[in-house]
Amino acid sequence: MEVETGRRIYSILQLRLHPSIIALREQIIRQANTTPHQVELTYITSRGSWYHSSWKGDESKSGGIDTNIGVHLFDMLSYVFGDLKGFTVHHRSASSATGFLEYERAHVRWFLSIDANNLPPEIEPQKRTFRSITVDGNEIEFSNGFTELHTDSYRHILSGNGFGLAEVRPSIQTVAAIRTAPIVTSGGDHRPYLPRILSNAERLQDARV
């Protein structure tokens, strides 16, 4: 379509504009480790029953939680750690998903959820979102700084510096693969959340849908 119209197609990849993510990418590139970084990513953003009743709860329309919620996180991971080399999905349901991703420069264990029951117990009651990324055991703070990212994205587009199809392709390929991947609950590379989720027989059944 770009060739036919002579115009660009831009995507909103807002985490690439987050100051903490930019700093992390620069740090990883400078270090140039010969062994992969060990990364743990947790993203829990509570949603009410409206979510499942809306188009977002319809996988044929939204692609499910790993696409609708995870696509920006997977883009951020490839932006920081390079090309995806392999992956495993340990759990996938309407409200949560978890798995393992192998990038050029990192091994990533990830967990996504829209279920408030998955929030860590130490989180203040009024808080409904928990974001955490650790690299080699060091916490990278990126809970704040989200307010203006969409506005900044449009500023970049209007100035001619938006992210085109080549930049968005890896994250789209990642979520497409995850969405249809078989569920593997064995192995030692899963998040600590997995046993707790799968301890409930109803959730175990849901994870294999």
Disulfide bonds with the S-S distance in Angstrom:
none
